[in-house]
Amino acid sequence: MKVKVNDRVYDGELEPVMVILTAQDKENIRNMLPHCTRYCMYPSEDYKADKISAWMTDVTSGKSGDMSREDWLRAWREDPHWATSMKPSPLAKELVSIEADNKTKGSILEIGCGNGRDSIHFGKQGHYVMGIDISPEAVKLAKRNNKLDNVHFEVGDAEKLRFDTSSFDAVYSLSVLHSTKMEKSIGELARVLKKKGLALLYLYIKTVYIDDEDKEKRRTEVNFKVGEMDKLLTGNKLQILDKYKTELEDEDEDGKHIHSIIVYFLRKK
Ligand SMILES: C[S@@+](CC[C@H](N)C(=O)[O-])C[C@H]1O[C@@H](n2cnc3c(N)ncnc32)[C@H](O)[C@@H]1O
């Protein structure tokens, strides 16, 4: 099958691409092979050719992760269920003691700040914080939640940071980078990190739905292997100080699921 979106023709023989046109088709996805689901697009009210085109470029360019940029923008508009609590994550609490060379509190870049809960937490410890998110809705909400002068939020893309080389003492990112092209996003975060700067990353390795007869079918694997990730990090001059795996149980409209997670604590050489 060939699909034409704007000027580009996608060939189903060559690229595993699928556009889901009706709400009813969403149901059919549940019966498909699990790896197919990450190539599916669900309908939404702003279902326009340019959006489909951007989304298809993502999936056909080998983007890793189970959420594309378009998925995130839509999720923020429709159901940001993860964005309701302002309680800082347990991981954020591990990153409050960073100090810059001159012994003032170090500067922190948060990539994928969501509603701003962790950036604001760092700000309360006295850090200068820049929180970025691909979603304008997220940034609007984070700005609304923030009252601190040392915390700033703006729209930005993990794969193309606007900041100068060596500009932050620490980079923090929770539940974000696995859905980016990590060759780009890891390169970018390493670039903006100062020498000896620290990074704390929290990445999903896979998600399995439970209490669901189709659970094996409803399993999403993020497209990276931990060994390859280690190489990508060290290749970008990020020394691995510590790493550990953990699990998190969560629930959304599709039911309960367990995320397998890897946490990296890194230092720029
Ligand atoms: C699961 S949420 C986590 C939000 C926040 N870190 C937290 O824990 O509350 C993932 C966030 O990453 C953002 N995001 C996804 N891709 C991004 C990219 N390429 N650059 C910046 N942010 C991105 C999404 O819009 C979303 O707000």
The ligand as a Tripos MOL2 file, in Angstrom:
@<TRIPOS>MOLECULE
LIG
   27    29     1     0     0
SMALL
NO_CHARGES

@<TRIPOS>ATOM
      1 C1          6.1810   11.6430   30.9750 C.3       1 LIG1
      2 S1          6.3190   13.3690   30.8100 S.3       1 LIG1
      3 C2          7.4280   13.7270   32.1430 C.3       1 LIG1
      4 C3          7.3340   15.1510   32.5950 C.3       1 LIG1
      5 C4          8.2280   15.5170   33.7980 C.3       1 LIG1
      6 N1          9.6100   15.1550   33.5640 N.3       1 LIG1
      7 C5          7.7200   14.8720   35.0610 C.2       1 LIG1
      8 O1          8.2940   13.8620   35.4690 O.co2     1 LIG1
      9 O2          6.7260   15.3460   35.5950 O.co2     1 LIG1
     10 C6          7.4070   13.5880   29.3910 C.3       1 LIG1
     11 C7          7.5620   15.0400   28.9750 C.3       1 LIG1
     12 O3          8.5770   15.1530   27.9800 O.3       1 LIG1
     13 C8          8.1550   16.0960   27.0010 C.3       1 LIG1
     14 N2          8.9060   15.8280   25.7500 N.ar      1 LIG1
     15 C9          8.7180   14.8070   24.8770 C.ar      1 LIG1
     16 N3          9.6130   14.8890   23.8710 N.ar      1 LIG1
     17 C10        10.3790   15.9810   24.1090 C.ar      1 LIG1
     18 C11        11.4760   16.6050   23.4200 C.ar      1 LIG1
     19 N4         11.9540   16.1210   22.2590 N.pl3     1 LIG1
     20 N5         12.0360   17.7080   23.9590 N.ar      1 LIG1
     21 C12        11.5540   18.2350   25.1350 C.ar      1 LIG1
     22 N6         10.5140   17.6800   25.8170 N.ar      1 LIG1
     23 C13         9.9340   16.5700   25.3180 C.ar      1 LIG1
     24 C14         6.6570   15.8730   26.9190 C.3       1 LIG1
     25 O4          5.9410   16.9610   26.3570 O.3       1 LIG1
     26 C15         6.3040   15.6270   28.3870 C.3       1 LIG1
     27 O5          5.9910   16.8210   29.0550 O.3       1 LIG1
@<TRIPOS>BOND
     1     1     2 1
     2     2     3 1
     3     2    10 1
     4     3     4 1
     5     4     5 1
     6     5     6 1
     7     5     7 1
     8     7     8 2
     9     7     9 1
    10    10    11 1
    11    11    12 1
    12    11    26 1
    13    12    13 1
    14    13    14 1
    15    13    24 1
    16    14    15 ar
    17    14    23 ar
    18    15    16 ar
    19    16    17 ar
    20    17    18 ar
    21    17    23 ar
    22    18    19 1
    23    18    20 ar
    24    20    21 ar
    25    21    22 ar
    26    22    23 ar
    27    24    25 1
    28    24    26 1
    29    26    27 1
@<TRIPOS>SUBSTRUCTURE
     1 LIG1         1 GROUP 0 **** ****
